[in-house]
Structure formats: structure tokens, C-alpha cells
């Protein structure tokens, strides 16, 4: 009779451990998939930048590329930085507050036109800020990694997923 009781306790411990590990694996898989979607959206935005699109079009391309994926377009923060010789211009969209620690300094916003010369570099950086971590094991890992969006106890835990890509603007397309 005692052996049966011990078996039930051991079974319970093993099942709890397996559920936690499987849940963390699913959470990690969803996080990697979302990170990949952010990377794809960054690539599409960088492609638009290489064609000479203005910052509003680049930001729109990033948000459209994220539509229909696990990365939420409403949770995307985008920074487009132009380096043209000694001049640097950064255009930002989607940051939650002016004091956001990842927001680049000197961000410009609004409908702006950009005039850059061939050979200038354009860096597009995306931050997905609405990915919520579900399992306690992954929450603890995110909190230890120093992510400032992760809180303790039963409060939501969001992880910031980032991707960046730099392209060189070759100049306007030749006309025929």
C-alpha cells in the first residue's frame, strides 16, 4: 500500500515538471517565431529604405509586414536613422513614452521628406513590445536578463524583441 502512495506522489511530481517544461518550450517557440516576424518586417522596411522611400513609407512597410503575424503592428516601435556624411537624422514612431530607454535621442516625427545622397546609410530598427511571456519559467529568465518590461508576481510580463538592419542608399533609379 505504501508503494502505491509513493508511486502516486512521484507521478504527480513528474507530471508537474513535464507540464512546466512543455509550457516553457511552447512559450520559447512562440517567442522565437515572433522574433523572426520582427526580423522579416525589419528586412522589408530596410528594402524600402534602400529604394529611397521616405520615413513614413518605411515605417508603414514595417507595420504592414508585421500584420497577420505574431508580432503586433500596434506594438512595433520603429526608428529609421539616416547617416549622410557628417549629418545624422533619426525618425521614430510607436514609442510608448518620451522617456523610453530604447528610444534613440533626438528623434524626429511627423510627415517629413528626406533628401539623402547616394552612398548614405539607412538603419532601420524595430522593437516589438507587446510579446507577453506566459510561463513562470520564461518570466523568471526574462526578469534575470534585465528586461525592464518584466514585472514580478502575477502582473503581465512583456519582452522586448529587437531587430535592426542597415542598408546603403545607392541613389535614385536611372530613368529610361
C-alpha positions in Angstrom: 0.0 0.0 0.0 2.9 2.4 0.8 4.5 1.7 -2.5 1.3 2.8 -4.3 1.2 6.1 -2.4 4.9 6.7 -3.2 4.2 6.0 -6.9 1.3 8.5 -7.0 3.5 11.2 -5.4 6.3 10.5 -7.8 3.9 10.5 -10.8 2.5 13.9 -9.6 6.0 15.4 -9.4 7.0 14.1 -12.8 3.8 15.4 -14.4 4.1 18.8 -12.9 7.7 19.0 -14.1 6.8 17.9 -17.6 3.9 20.4 -17.8 6.3 23.3 -16.8 8.9 22.2 -19.3 6.4 21.7 -22.2 4.8 25.1 -21.4 8.2 26.8 -21.4 9.1 25.1 -24.7 5.9 26.4 -26.3 6.5 29.9 -24.9 10.0 29.8 -26.2 8.8 28.6 -29.6 6.3 31.4 -29.8 8.9 34.0 -28.8 11.3 32.8 -31.5 8.6 32.9 -34.1 7.6 36.4 -33.1 11.3 37.4 -33.2 11.6 36.0 -36.7 8.5 38.0 -37.7 10.1 41.2 -36.4 13.2 40.4 -38.4 11.2 39.9 -41.6 9.4 43.2 -41.0 12.8 44.9 -40.5 14.1 43.4 -43.7 11.1 44.7 -45.7 11.5 48.2 -44.2 15.2 48.2 -45.0 14.4 47.2 -48.6 12.1 50.2 -48.8 14.8 52.4 -47.4 17.3 51.1 -50.0 14.8 52.2 -52.7 14.8 55.7 -51.3 11.4 55.7 -49.5 10.7 58.4 -47.0 10.5 57.5 -43.3 6.7 57.4 -43.2 6.7 54.8 -46.0 9.4 52.8 -44.3 7.5 52.7 -41.0 4.3 51.8 -42.9 6.2 49.0 -44.7 7.4 47.6 -41.4 4.0 47.7 -39.8 2.3 46.1 -42.9 4.9 43.3 -43.0 4.1 42.6 -39.3 0.4 42.4 -40.0 -1.0 38.9 -39.7 1.9 37.6 -37.8 2.5 37.1 -34.1 4.2 40.5 -34.0 1.6 43.1 -33.4 1.8 46.1 -35.7 0.4 48.2 -32.8 3.2 47.1 -30.6 6.0 48.0 -33.0 8.3 50.9 -32.3 10.4 51.9 -35.3 13.5 54.1 -35.7 14.9 55.0 -39.1 18.4 56.5 -38.9 20.0 58.2 -41.9 23.7 58.8 -41.9 24.7 61.1 -44.7 28.3 62.3 -44.3 28.5 64.2 -41.1 24.7 64.5 -40.8 22.6 62.0 -38.8 18.8 62.1 -38.8 16.6 59.7 -36.8 12.8 59.4 -37.3 10.8 57.5 -34.7 7.3 56.0 -34.4 5.4 53.9 -31.9 7.4 54.6 -28.7 5.1 54.5 -25.7 6.7 57.4 -23.9 9.3 60.1 -24.4 11.4 58.5 -21.6 11.5 55.0 -23.2 15.1 53.8 -22.5 15.5 52.3 -26.1 14.2 55.4 -27.9 17.1 57.0 -29.8 18.0 60.5 -28.7 16.9 63.4 -31.0 14.0 61.5 -32.7 12.1 63.4 -35.3 8.5 62.6 -36.1 5.7 63.7 -38.4 5.4 63.8 -42.1 8.9 64.6 -43.4 10.7 64.4 -46.7 14.2 63.1 -46.8 16.9 64.2 -49.2 20.0 62.0 -48.9 22.8 61.5 -51.3 23.9 58.2 -52.9 26.1 56.2 -50.5 24.3 57.3 -47.4 23.5 54.5 -44.9 20.0 53.9 -43.6 19.5 51.8 -40.4 16.0 50.5 -39.6 15.5 49.2 -36.1 12.2 47.6 -34.8 11.2 46.8 -31.3 8.2 44.6 -30.6 7.0 45.5 -27.2 3.7 43.5 -26.8 5.0 40.0 -26.7 3.7 38.6 -23.4 5.5 35.8 -21.7 3.1 33.3 -20.2 5.0 30.6 -18.3 6.7 31.3 -15.0 9.9 29.7 -16.0 10.3 32.1 -19.0 9.2 35.0 -16.9 12.0 34.4 -14.5 14.5 34.1 -17.3 13.3 37.4 -18.8 13.5 39.1 -15.5 17.0 37.9 -14.9 18.0 39.1 -18.3 17.4 42.7 -17.2 14.4 43.4 -19.4 12.7 46.4 -17.9 9.2 45.4 -19.2 9.1 42.3 -17.0 7.5 42.7 -13.6 7.2 40.3 -10.6 4.4 38.2 -9.3 1.1 37.9 -11.2 1.5 41.1 -13.3 2.0 40.9 -17.1 5.5 40.2 -18.3 6.3 41.6 -21.7 9.6 41.0 -23.5 11.1 43.4 -26.0 12.2 41.7 -29.2 14.5 43.7 -31.4 15.8 43.5 -35.0 18.0 46.0 -36.9 19.3 46.2 -40.5 21.5 48.7 -42.2 21.5 49.4 -46.0 23.3 51.8 -48.3 21.2 54.1 -50.4 22.5 53.6 -54.0 20.8 56.7 -55.3 17.7 57.2 -57.4 16.9 54.6 -60.0 18.0 55.6 -63.5 15.3 56.8 -65.9 14.9 55.4 -69.3 
